[in-house]
Amino acid sequence: MKSVKIFSRSPFSILWWSGTLSSFGDWATLFASVALASYLGATDGNSELTAVVPVVARIIPAFMSSFAGLLADRFNKKNVMIISDLVRMVVVLGLFFTTTLFQLFLINFIAEIFSLIRQPSREAIVPELVENDYLVKANSLFVVGTYASLPLASLLFGFFSDAKFIESIVSYGNGWSGSVVFLVDSLTFLISTILLFSLKTSSQGVGTTTQNNALSDLKEGINYFFKNKELRTVTTSIALSLIGAGALFVLGSSYLTQSLKFTQSSFGFMIASFGFGIVFTMVILSYFVTTFNRVSFFIGISMIITGLSLLFAFNSYEFSTILFFIFISGIGSGSIYLLTISYLQSTTSENLRGRVFGNFYTIGRLSLLVSVFISGFLASFANNYFDVDGVLLVLRLSSCFILFSGLMTFIRGYKKIIREFGFENSNFNKLRLNLESNEDEPL
């Protein structure tokens, strides 16, 4: 394979479009679920607490991520993805009829289990479709597809949440205008499944690890993950960043609609701005970076950018200003994600790749779980016992936390990056400045 293309009939293209559609459905389901939870709790004045319900439901299954990675190493990855999309297609339809927080929690919980099962299989199957020289480029395109679907899903939610013409449709469900998004989500999972049926891979899907005990394989993946020093550094940085960033998605809707009195669609447009920032940095980095192996320094810089921009955003009250700084935070967050995923893909052997990604997603989701519980509790506590806007206070504190974590990561990687510059074999290396004089030329 001499190139990686998304507009073709190649196996990579099929996997890319399937993954993008699946990601679109996941994003839209998450945003609409958070808004629905906030809507259900608004009548009791607890929207900042109820908004965390679907997020918690999607984070709790994080404990299963390592087992999901084991499935990717032991079974047919294509079949695992197909089953996951089919189950989510059926389950998400239930959200269209959801009227209680318990129903909302249960459906999101089940949907996330199968989303977790699908993710390591998708990451692990990429090297079967792409040559090693194009692995990082392929990962970049997958990231672009995943986060390009984020703003599109947010805009879809923002459009339908204020639209009047869909009232007759949602009257068959729970009556909430945004619930029509769940019908669209179910359709995206169906199309993704149809695409996967035509996917051809180089292996039959049963790894060599099936000869071993499942618990032994799981232990092997965990030991490799935590004994790799560079991997530990990168994962710690991501975990700290997610602890701070979780508040944006949990409290963002309450901040815009309750604190600043913007319309319900404002949350969708804010997340869309964040997503466009991610897509912007993905396009830039996917061109300039082809291989690299030292990332902590650059992750630190990206975290600093993210923390500062969020801090500025939550000290602003004009919607356009907020959108601008959220866009900048998306640039920083996108850099963090791309550097991390590409590092894991390019440095992990095929027989361990599924388990490494499973462990990575476990730590990431546990970090989000901590963030969700802390941010929701602190916001409610501050509102009840102090004369402050608890939601705004927590959002500002979370921004400072990301900034502090970025500074620590930056300092940790500074000496290493000075000794050996981290980007290697990139298009930057095509630029040369020759300062040596030619003896045959006149002075």
LUMGUDO-472940 format. One line per 2 residues: number of its first residue (from 1); their letters; for each residue y, x, z negated of N, C-alpha, C. Coordinates in steps of 0.2 Angstrom, whole numbers. Each point is the difference from the previous one (the first is absolute). Layout:
<rs>
NUM) a) Y,X,Z,Y,X,Z,Y,X,Z ~ ...
</rs>
This chain:
<rs>
1) mk) -6,4,0,6,-4,0,6,4,0 ~ 5,0,5,5,4,1,7,-3,-3
3) sv) -1,-7,-2,6,-3,-2,-2,-6,-5 ~ 5,-2,-4,-2,-6,-4,5,-6,2
5) ki) -3,-5,3,4,-5,3,-1,-7,-3 ~ 5,-4,-1,-1,-7,-3,-1,-5,5
7) fs) 3,1,6,0,-5,6,-5,3,5 ~ -6,-2,-2,-6,2,4,-6,-4,-2
9) rs) -6,1,3,-6,-3,-2,-4,5,-4 ~ 2,5,-3,-4,5,-3,-2,-2,-7
11) pf) -5,2,-3,-2,-2,-7,6,1,-5 ~ 4,6,1,6,1,-5,5,-6,1
13) si) 1,-2,6,5,-6,1,-3,-6,-3 ~ -6,-2,1,-3,-6,-3,0,1,-8
15) lw) -1,5,-3,0,1,-7,8,0,-3 ~ 4,2,4,7,0,-1,3,-7,-1
17) ws) -1,-4,6,2,-7,0,-3,-4,-5 ~ -7,1,-1,-3,-4,-6,3,2,-6
19) gt) 1,6,-2,3,2,-6,7,-3,-1 ~ 4,1,5,7,-3,0,0,-7,-2
21) ls) -4,-4,4,0,-7,-1,-3,-2,-7 ~ -5,4,-3,-2,-1,-6,5,2,-6
23) sf) 4,5,2,5,2,-5,6,-5,0 ~ 1,-3,6,5,-6,0,-2,-5,-4
25) gd) -6,-2,0,-2,-6,-4,0,2,-7 ~ -2,6,-2,1,2,-7,7,0,-3
27) wa) 4,3,4,7,0,-2,3,-7,-1 ~ -1,-4,5,3,-7,0,-3,-4,-5
29) tl) -6,1,-2,-4,-4,-5,3,2,-7 ~ 2,7,-1,2,2,-6,7,-2,-1
31) fa) 5,0,5,7,-2,-1,0,-7,-1 ~ -4,-4,4,1,-7,-1,-3,-2,-7
33) sv) -5,3,-2,-4,-1,-7,5,1,-6 ~ 4,6,1,5,1,-5,5,-5,-1
35) al) 3,-2,6,5,-5,1,-3,-7,-3 ~ -6,-1,2,-3,-7,-3,-1,0,-7
37) as) -2,6,-3,0,1,-7,6,-1,-4 ~ 6,3,3,6,-1,-2,3,-7,0
39) yl) -2,-3,6,2,-7,1,-3,-5,-6 ~ -7,2,-1,-4,-5,-5,3,1,-7
41) ga) 3,6,-1,2,2,-7,7,-1,-1 ~ 4,-2,5,7,-1,0,2,-6,-4
43) td) -4,-5,0,2,-6,-4,-1,1,-7 ~ -3,5,-3,-1,1,-7,5,6,-2
45) gn) 3,3,5,5,6,-1,-4,6,-1 ~ -6,1,2,-4,6,-1,-2,3,7
47) se) 5,0,5,-2,2,6,-1,8,0 ~ 3,4,-4,-1,7,0,-7,2,-3
49) lt) -3,-5,-4,-7,1,-2,-5,-3,4 ~ 1,-6,3,-5,-3,4,0,4,7
51) av) 5,4,2,0,3,6,-5,6,0 ~ -2,2,-6,-5,6,0,-7,-2,1
53) vp) -2,-7,0,-6,-3,0,-4,3,6 ~ 2,-1,6,-4,2,6,0,7,0
55) vv) 5,4,-2,0,7,0,-6,3,-5 ~ 0,-3,-6,-5,2,-5,-7,-2,3
57) ar) -1,-5,3,-6,-2,3,-2,5,6 ~ 4,3,3,-1,4,5,-1,8,-2
59) ii) 2,1,-6,0,7,-3,-7,0,-4 ~ -2,-5,-4,-6,1,-4,-6,2,3
61) pa) -1,-2,6,-6,2,4,0,8,2 ~ 5,3,-2,1,7,1,-6,4,-3
63) fm) -3,-3,-5,-6,4,-3,-6,0,4 ~ 1,-4,6,-6,0,4,1,5,6
65) ss) 6,3,1,2,4,6,-5,5,1 ~ -2,4,-6,-5,5,1,-7,-2,3
67) fa) -2,-6,-2,-6,-3,2,1,-2,8 ~ 6,-2,1,1,-2,7,0,6,5
69) gl) 2,6,-3,0,6,4,-8,2,1 ~ -4,-1,-5,-7,1,0,-3,-4,6
71) la) 2,-6,0,-3,-4,6,2,2,7 ~ 6,3,0,2,3,6,-4,6,2
73) dr) -3,4,-5,-4,6,2,-7,-2,1 ~ -2,-6,-2,-7,-1,0,-2,-6,5
75) fn) 4,-4,2,-1,-5,5,4,0,6 ~ -2,-5,5,3,0,6,8,-2,-1
77) kk) 4,4,2,7,-1,-2,3,-6,4 ~ -2,0,6,2,-6,5,-2,-6,-3
79) nv) -6,-1,-3,-2,-6,-2,3,-2,-7 ~ 2,5,-4,3,-1,-6,7,-3,1
81) mi) 3,3,5,7,-3,2,0,-7,3 ~ -5,-1,4,-1,-7,2,-1,-5,-5
83) is) -5,1,-5,-1,-5,-5,6,-1,-4 ~ 4,6,-2,6,-1,-4,5,-4,3
85) dl) 1,1,7,5,-5,3,-2,-7,0 ~ -6,-1,2,-3,-7,0,1,-4,-7
87) vr) -1,4,-5,0,-3,-7,8,-2,-1 ~ 4,5,1,7,-1,-1,3,-6,4
89) mv) -3,0,6,3,-6,4,-1,-7,-3 ~ -6,0,-3,-2,-7,-3,4,0,-7
91) vv) 0,5,-4,3,0,-7,8,-2,1 ~ 3,3,4,7,0,1,2,-7,1
93) lg) -4,-4,4,2,-7,1,1,-4,-6 ~ -4,2,-5,1,-4,-7,7,0,-2
95) lf) 4,6,1,7,0,-2,4,-5,2 ~ -1,-3,6,4,-5,3,-1,-6,-4
97) ft) -5,-1,-4,-1,-6,-5,2,1,-7 ~ 1,7,-2,1,2,-7,6,-3,-3
99) tt) -1,-3,-6,5,-3,-4,1,2,-7 ~ -5,5,-2,0,2,-7,0,8,0
101) lf) 2,3,-5,0,7,-1,-7,3,0 ~ -5,-4,-3,-7,2,0,-3,1,6
103) ql) 1,-6,5,-2,1,6,3,5,4 ~ 6,2,-1,3,5,4,-3,7,-2
105) fl) -1,1,-7,-3,6,-2,-7,1,3 ~ -4,-5,-1,-7,0,3,-1,2,7
107) in) 4,-3,4,0,1,7,2,7,2 ~ 6,2,-3,2,7,1,-5,5,-2
109) fi) -3,-1,-6,-5,4,-3,-6,1,5 ~ -2,-5,3,-6,0,5,2,4,6
111) ae) 6,-2,3,3,3,6,0,7,-1 ~ 3,3,-6,1,7,-1,-7,4,0
113) if) -5,-3,-3,-6,3,0,-3,2,7 ~ 1,-5,4,-3,2,7,5,4,4
115) sl) 7,0,-2,5,5,3,-2,7,-2 ~ -2,1,-7,-2,6,-2,-6,3,3
117) ir) -5,-5,1,-6,2,4,1,3,7 ~ 5,-4,3,1,2,7,4,7,1
119) qp) 5,1,-5,4,6,1,-3,7,1 ~ -4,2,-5,-4,6,1,-4,1,6
121) sr) -3,-6,2,-4,0,6,4,2,6 ~ 6,-3,0,5,1,6,2,7,0
123) ea) 2,3,-6,2,7,0,-6,5,2 ~ -6,-2,-2,-5,5,1,-3,-1,7
125) iv) 1,-5,4,-2,0,6,4,3,6 ~ 6,2,-2,5,3,4,-3,6,4
127) pe) -2,5,-4,-3,6,3,-6,-1,4 ~ -3,-6,0,-5,-1,5,3,-2,7
129) lv) 6,-2,0,3,-2,6,5,5,3 ~ 2,5,-4,6,4,2,-2,7,-2
131) en) 1,5,5,-1,7,-1,4,3,-6 ~ -2,5,-3,3,3,-6,8,2,2
133) dy) 1,2,6,7,2,2,4,-5,0 ~ -2,-7,1,4,-5,0,0,-5,-6
135) lv) -3,3,-5,-2,-4,-6,7,-2,-4 ~ 4,4,0,7,-1,-4,4,-5,4
137) ka) 0,1,7,4,-4,4,-3,-7,0 ~ -6,-1,0,-4,-7,-1,2,-3,-7
139) ns) 0,4,-5,2,-3,-7,7,-2,0 ~ 5,4,4,7,-2,0,0,-7,4
141) lf) -3,-1,5,0,-6,4,-3,-6,-4 ~ -5,1,-4,-3,-5,-5,6,-2,-5
143) vv) 3,5,-3,5,-1,-5,6,-4,3 ~ 2,2,7,5,-4,3,-2,-7,1
145) gt) -6,-1,2,-3,-7,1,0,-4,-6 ~ -2,3,-6,0,-3,-6,6,-2,-3
147) ya) 5,4,1,7,-1,-3,4,-3,5 ~ -1,0,7,3,-4,4,-1,-8,-1
149) sl) -6,-1,-2,-2,-7,-2,3,-2,-6 ~ 3,4,-4,3,-2,-7,6,-4,2
151) pl) 5,3,4,6,-3,1,-1,-7,4 ~ -4,1,5,-2,-6,4,-2,-6,-5
153) as) -5,2,-4,-3,-5,-5,6,-3,-4 ~ 5,4,-2,5,-2,-5,5,-4,4
155) ll) 1,1,6,5,-4,4,-3,-7,2 ~ -7,0,1,-4,-6,1,1,-4,-6
157) fg) -1,3,-6,1,-4,-7,7,-2,0 ~ 5,4,1,7,-2,-1,2,-6,5
159) ff) -3,0,6,2,-5,5,-3,-7,-2 ~ -7,0,-2,-3,-6,-2,3,-3,-7
161) sd) 1,5,-4,2,-3,-7,6,-4,0 ~ 5,1,5,6,-4,0,0,-5,6
163) ak) -5,0,4,-1,-5,6,-1,-7,-3 ~ 2,-4,4,0,-8,-1,-6,-3,4
165) fi) -1,3,6,-5,-3,4,-7,0,-2 ~ -2,4,-5,-7,1,-2,-1,-5,-6
167) es) 4,-4,-2,-1,-4,-6,-6,-5,2 ~ -1,-2,6,-5,-5,1,-7,4,0
169) iv) 0,6,1,-6,4,0,-2,1,-7 ~ 4,3,-4,-1,2,-7,-2,-7,-4
171) sy) 2,-5,2,-1,-7,-4,-8,-1,-1 ~ -3,3,5,-8,0,-1,-3,4,-5
173) gn) 5,5,-2,-3,5,-5,4,-1,-6 ~ 3,5,-3,3,0,-7,8,-2,1
175) gw) 2,-1,6,7,-2,1,5,5,0 ~ -2,6,-2,5,6,0,1,2,7
177) sg) 6,1,2,2,2,7,-3,7,2 ~ -1,5,-5,-2,6,2,-8,0,1
179) sv) -3,-5,-2,-8,0,0,-2,0,7 ~ 4,-2,5,-2,1,7,-2,7,2
181) vf) 2,5,-3,-1,7,1,-8,1,-1 ~ -3,-3,-4,-7,1,-2,-4,-3,6
183) lv) 2,-5,4,-4,-2,6,1,6,5 ~ 6,3,1,0,6,5,-4,6,-3
185) ds) 0,1,-6,-4,5,-3,-7,0,2 ~ -3,-6,-1,-7,-2,1,-2,2,8
187) lt) 5,-2,4,-1,1,7,0,8,2 ~ 4,4,-4,0,7,2,-7,3,-2
189) fl) -3,-2,-6,-6,2,-2,-6,-1,5 ~ 1,-6,3,-5,-2,5,1,4,7
191) is) 6,1,2,1,4,6,-3,7,-1 ~ 2,3,-6,-3,7,-2,-7,0,0
193) ti) -4,-5,-2,-7,0,0,-3,0,7 ~ 3,-4,4,-2,0,7,1,7,4
195) ll) 5,3,-2,1,7,3,-5,5,-2 ~ -2,-1,-7,-4,5,-3,-7,-1,3
197) fs) -2,-6,3,-7,-1,3,-1,5,6 ~ 6,1,3,0,4,6,0,8,-1
199) lk) 1,2,-6,1,7,-2,-6,4,0 ~ 0,5,4,-6,5,1,1,6,-4
201) ts) -4,2,-5,1,6,-3,-6,5,1 ~ 1,7,-2,-5,5,2,-6,0,-4
203) sq) 0,-3,-6,-5,0,-5,-3,-7,-1 ~ -6,0,-2,-3,-7,-2,2,-3,-7
205) gv) 4,4,-3,3,-2,-6,-3,1,-7 ~ -6,3,0,-3,1,-6,0,7,-2
207) gt) 4,2,-5,1,7,-1,-6,4,-3 ~ 0,6,-1,-5,4,-3,-1,-1,-7
209) tt) 5,-3,-3,0,0,-7,-5,-6,-3 ~ -2,-4,5,-5,-5,-2,-6,3,-3
211) qn) -2,6,1,-5,3,-3,0,1,-7 ~ 6,0,-3,2,1,-7,1,-6,-4
213) na) 0,1,-6,1,-6,-5,8,-2,1 ~ 1,-6,0,7,-3,1,5,3,-5
215) ls) -3,0,-7,5,3,-5,1,7,1 ~ -5,4,2,1,7,2,5,1,5
217) dl) 0,-4,5,5,1,6,7,-2,-3 ~ 0,-5,-4,7,-1,-3,2,5,-4
219) ke) -4,3,-5,2,6,-4,2,6,4 ~ -4,1,6,2,6,4,7,-1,3
221) gi) 2,-6,2,7,-2,3,5,1,-5 ~ -1,-2,-7,5,0,-5,1,8,-2
223) ny) -6,4,0,1,7,-2,4,4,5 ~ -2,-2,6,4,4,6,8,-2,-1
225) ff) 1,-6,-1,7,-3,0,4,4,-6 ~ -3,0,-6,4,3,-5,0,7,-1
227) kn) -5,4,3,0,7,0,4,3,5 ~ 3,-3,5,4,3,5,7,-1,-3
229) ke) 3,6,-1,7,1,-3,5,-3,4 ~ 0,1,7,6,-2,4,-1,-8,0
231) lr) -6,-2,0,-1,-8,1,2,-3,-7 ~ -1,3,-5,2,-2,-7,8,-1,0
233) tv) 3,5,3,8,1,0,3,-6,4 ~ -3,-1,6,2,-5,4,-1,-7,-3
235) tt) -6,-1,-2,-2,-7,-3,5,-1,-6 ~ 1,5,-4,4,-2,-6,7,-2,2
237) si) 3,4,5,7,-2,2,0,-7,3 ~ -5,-2,4,0,-7,3,-1,-5,-6
239) al) -4,1,-5,-1,-4,-6,6,-1,-3 ~ 4,5,-2,6,-1,-3,5,-4,4
241) sl) 1,2,6,4,-4,5,-1,-7,0 ~ -7,-2,0,-2,-7,0,2,-4,-6
243) ig) -1,4,-6,2,-3,-6,7,-3,0 ~ 5,4,3,7,-2,0,1,-5,6
245) ag) -4,1,6,2,-4,5,-3,-8,0 ~ -5,-1,-5,-3,-6,0,5,-6,-2
247) al) 5,2,-4,5,-5,-2,4,-3,6 ~ 1,4,5,4,-3,6,-4,-6,3
249) fv) -6,0,0,-4,-5,3,-1,-6,-5 ~ -1,2,-6,-1,-5,-5,7,-4,-2
251) lg) 5,4,-1,6,-3,-2,6,-1,5 ~ -2,2,6,5,0,6,2,-7,1
253) ss) -5,-5,1,2,-7,2,4,-3,-6 ~ -2,1,-6,4,-3,-6,7,3,0
255) yl) 1,7,1,7,3,0,4,-3,6 ~ -2,-1,6,4,-3,5,1,-7,-1
257) tq) -5,-4,-2,1,-7,0,3,-3,-7 ~ -2,3,-5,2,-2,-7,7,4,-2
259) sl) 0,6,1,5,4,-3,6,0,5 ~ -1,1,6,6,0,5,0,-6,4
261) kf) -4,-5,-1,1,-7,3,-1,0,7 ~ -3,4,3,-1,0,8,-6,-5,1
263) tq) -1,-1,6,-5,-5,2,-7,3,0 ~ -5,-4,0,-7,2,0,-2,5,5
265) ss) 3,-1,6,-1,5,5,2,7,-1 ~ 5,1,-4,3,7,-2,-6,5,-2
267) fg) -5,-2,-3,-5,4,-2,-4,3,6 ~ -1,-5,4,-4,2,7,4,5,4
269) fm) 7,-1,0,4,5,4,1,6,-4 ~ 0,0,-6,0,7,-4,-6,4,1
271) ia) -6,-3,0,-6,3,1,-1,2,7 ~ 3,-4,5,0,2,7,4,7,1
273) sf) 6,0,-4,4,6,1,-4,6,-3 ~ -4,-1,-5,-4,6,-3,-5,2,5
275) gf) -3,-5,3,-5,1,5,2,4,7 ~ 6,-2,2,3,3,5,2,7,-1
277) gi) 2,2,-6,1,7,-2,-6,4,0 ~ -6,-3,-2,-6,3,0,-2,2,7
279) vf) 0,-5,5,-1,0,7,4,6,3 ~ 6,0,-2,5,5,3,-3,7,-2
281) tm) -1,2,-6,-3,6,-2,-6,2,3 ~ -5,-5,1,-6,1,3,0,2,7
283) vi) 5,-3,4,1,2,7,2,7,0 ~ 5,2,-4,3,7,0,-6,5,-2
285) ls) -3,-1,-5,-5,5,-3,-6,0,4 ~ -2,-5,3,-6,0,5,1,4,6
287) yf) 6,1,2,1,5,5,1,7,-2 ~ 3,1,-5,2,7,-2,-6,3,-4
289) vt) -4,-4,-4,-5,3,-4,-7,-1,3 ~ -4,5,1,-7,-1,3,-5,3,-5
291) tf) 1,5,-3,-4,2,-6,4,3,-5 ~ -2,0,-6,3,3,-6,-5,0,-6
293) nr) 1,4,-5,-4,0,-5,3,1,-7 ~ 6,0,0,4,1,-7,5,-5,0
295) vs) 0,-5,-4,4,-6,0,4,-2,-6 ~ -2,3,-6,4,-2,-6,7,1,0
297) ff) 3,5,3,7,1,1,3,-5,4 ~ -3,-2,5,3,-5,5,-1,-7,-3
299) ig) -5,-1,-4,-1,-7,-4,5,0,-5 ~ 2,5,-3,5,0,-5,7,-2,3
301) is) 2,3,5,6,-2,4,0,-7,2 ~ -5,-3,2,-1,-7,2,1,-4,-6
303) mi) -3,2,-5,1,-4,-6,7,-1,-3 ~ 3,6,1,7,0,-2,4,-4,4
305) it) -1,0,6,4,-4,5,-1,-8,-2 ~ -7,-1,-1,-1,-7,-2,3,-3,-6
307) gl) 0,5,-6,2,-2,-6,8,-1,0 ~ 3,5,4,8,-1,0,2,-6,4
309) sl) -3,-1,6,2,-6,4,-2,-7,-4 ~ -5,0,-4,-1,-6,-3,5,-1,-6
311) lf) 2,5,-3,5,0,-5,6,-2,3 ~ 2,2,5,6,-2,4,0,-8,2
313) af) -6,-2,2,-1,-7,2,1,-4,-6 ~ -3,1,-5,0,-4,-6,7,1,-4
315) ns) 4,4,2,7,0,-3,5,-3,5 ~ -2,-4,5,4,-3,5,-1,-8,0
317) ye) 5,-3,2,-1,-7,0,1,-4,7 ~ 2,4,5,1,-2,7,-7,0,3
319) fs) -2,-5,3,-7,0,3,-1,5,6 ~ 5,1,4,0,5,5,-1,7,-3
321) ti) 3,2,-5,0,6,-4,-7,1,-3 ~ -3,-5,-3,-6,0,-3,-5,2,6
323) lf) 0,-4,6,-4,1,5,0,7,3 ~ 6,3,0,0,7,2,-3,5,-4
325) fi) 1,0,-7,-4,4,-4,-7,-1,-1 ~ -2,-6,1,-7,-2,0,-3,3,6
327) fi) 3,0,6,-2,4,6,-1,7,-1 ~ 5,3,-4,-1,7,-1,-6,2,-5
329) sg) -1,-5,-5,-6,1,-4,-6,-1,4 ~ 0,-4,5,-6,0,5,-2,6,3
331) ig) 6,4,2,-1,6,3,-4,5,-4 ~ 3,0,-7,-4,5,-5,-7,-2,-1
333) sg) -1,-7,-1,-7,-2,-1,-4,1,5 ~ 2,-1,7,-4,2,5,-2,7,1
335) si) 4,4,-2,-1,8,0,-6,1,-5 ~ 1,-3,-6,-5,1,-5,-7,-2,3
337) yl) -1,-6,3,-6,-3,2,-3,5,5 ~ 4,1,5,-3,4,6,-2,7,-2
339) lt) 4,3,-4,-2,7,-2,-7,0,-4 ~ -1,-5,-4,-6,-1,-5,-6,-2,5
341) is) 1,-5,4,-6,-2,4,-2,5,4 ~ 4,3,4,-2,6,4,-3,6,-3
343) yl) 2,1,-6,-3,6,-4,-7,-2,-1 ~ -1,-6,-3,-7,-2,-2,-5,0,7
345) qs) 3,-3,5,-4,0,6,-2,7,3 ~ 5,4,0,-1,7,3,-4,5,-4
347) tt) -1,-1,-7,-3,4,-4,-6,-2,-3 ~ -2,-6,1,-7,-3,-3,-5,0,5
349) se) -6,2,-2,-6,0,4,-2,-7,2 ~ -4,-1,5,-2,-7,2,-4,-4,-5
351) nl) -4,4,-3,-5,-4,-5,3,-1,-6 ~ 6,2,-2,4,-2,-6,6,-4,1
353) rg) 2,-1,7,7,-3,1,0,-7,-3 ~ -5,-4,1,1,-7,-3,1,0,-7
355) rv) -4,4,-4,1,0,-7,7,3,-3 ~ 2,5,4,7,3,-2,5,-5,1
357) fg) 0,-4,6,5,-5,1,-1,-6,-6 ~ -6,-1,-1,-1,-5,-5,2,2,-7
359) nf) -1,6,-2,3,3,-6,8,0,0 ~ 3,2,6,7,0,0,3,-7,0
361) yt) -3,-5,3,3,-7,-1,-1,-3,-7 ~ -6,2,-3,-1,-2,-7,6,3,-4
363) ig) 2,6,0,5,2,-4,7,-3,2 ~ 1,-1,6,6,-3,3,1,-7,-3
365) rl) -5,-4,0,0,-7,-2,0,0,-8 ~ -3,4,-3,1,0,-7,7,2,-2
367) sl) 3,4,3,7,2,-1,5,-7,1 ~ -2,-3,5,4,-7,2,-1,-5,-6
369) lv) -7,0,-2,-1,-4,-6,4,1,-6 ~ 1,6,-2,4,2,-5,7,-2,1
371) sv) 2,1,6,7,-1,2,1,-8,-1 ~ -4,-4,2,0,-7,0,1,-3,-7
373) fi) -5,3,-4,1,-3,-7,6,2,-4 ~ 2,7,1,6,2,-3,6,-3,2
375) sg) 1,-1,7,6,-2,3,1,-8,-2 ~ -5,-4,1,0,-7,-2,2,-1,-7
377) fl) -4,4,-5,1,-1,-7,7,2,-2 ~ 2,6,2,7,3,-1,6,-5,2
379) as) -1,-3,6,5,-4,3,1,-6,-5 ~ -6,-3,-1,0,-6,-5,2,1,-7
381) fa) -2,6,-2,3,2,-7,7,1,0 ~ 3,4,5,7,1,0,4,-7,1
383) nn) -3,-4,4,4,-7,0,0,-4,-6 ~ -5,1,-4,-1,-4,-6,4,2,-6
385) yf) 0,7,0,3,3,-7,6,4,1 ~ 2,1,6,6,4,1,5,-4,5
387) dv) 6,2,0,5,-4,4,1,4,7 ~ -6,1,3,0,4,7,-4,-4,5
389) dg) 1,2,6,-5,-3,5,-6,5,0 ~ -5,-3,-3,-6,4,0,-3,2,6
391) vl) 0,-4,5,-3,2,7,4,6,3 ~ 7,0,0,4,5,2,-1,6,-4
393) lv) -1,0,-6,-1,6,-5,-6,3,2 ~ -6,-4,1,-6,3,1,0,4,7
395) lr) 3,-4,5,0,3,7,4,7,0 ~ 5,0,-4,4,7,0,-4,5,-4
397) ls) -3,-2,-5,-4,5,-4,-6,3,4 ~ -3,-5,4,-6,2,5,3,5,5
399) sc) 6,-1,3,3,5,4,1,7,-3 ~ 2,0,-6,1,6,-3,-7,4,-1
401) fi) -5,-4,-2,-6,3,-1,-3,3,6 ~ 1,-3,6,-2,3,7,4,6,1
403) lf) 6,0,-2,5,6,1,-3,6,-4 ~ -1,-2,-6,-3,5,-5,-6,3,2
405) sg) -5,-4,2,-6,2,3,0,5,6 ~ 5,-2,4,1,4,6,3,7,-2
407) lm) 4,0,-4,3,7,-2,-5,4,-3 ~ -5,-3,-4,-5,4,-3,-5,3,5
409) tf) -2,-5,5,-4,2,6,3,6,4 ~ 7,-1,1,4,5,4,-1,7,-3
411) ir) 2,0,-7,-1,6,-3,-6,3,0 ~ -6,-4,-1,-7,3,0,-1,3,7
413) gy) 2,-3,5,-2,3,7,5,5,3 ~ 6,1,-4,5,5,3,-3,7,1
415) kk) -3,3,-5,-2,7,1,-5,0,6 ~ -5,-5,0,-5,1,5,3,-1,7
417) ii) 5,-4,1,3,-1,7,4,5,2 ~ 3,4,-5,4,6,2,-5,6,2
419) re) -6,0,-3,-5,5,2,-3,-1,7 ~ -1,-6,1,-3,-2,7,3,-7,2
421) fg) 3,0,5,3,-7,2,-5,-4,2 ~ 0,-7,-2,-5,-4,0,-2,-3,7
423) fe) 5,-1,4,-2,-3,7,-3,6,4 ~ -6,-1,3,-3,5,5,-2,-4,6
425) ns) 1,4,5,-3,-2,7,4,-7,2 ~ 6,0,-1,4,-6,1,5,1,6
427) nf) 3,-5,3,4,1,5,7,4,-2 ~ 1,0,-6,5,5,-3,-1,7,3
429) nk) -6,2,0,-2,7,2,2,1,7 ~ 1,-5,4,2,1,7,7,3,1
431) lr) 4,-1,-6,7,3,0,0,7,-2 ~ 2,5,4,1,7,-2,7,3,1
433) ln) 1,4,-4,7,4,1,-2,7,0 ~ 1,3,5,-1,7,1,6,5,-1
435) le) -1,3,-6,6,4,-2,-1,8,2 ~ -6,1,3,-1,7,2,3,2,6
437) sn) 4,6,0,3,2,6,-5,4,5 ~ 2,-1,6,-4,3,5,3,7,2
439) ed) -4,5,0,3,7,1,2,1,7 ~ -3,-4,5,2,1,7,7,-4,1
441) ep) 2,-4,-4,6,-3,1,6,3,-3 ~ 6,0,4,6,4,-2,3,-4,-7
443) l) 2,5,-4,3,-3,-6,7,-3,1
</rs>
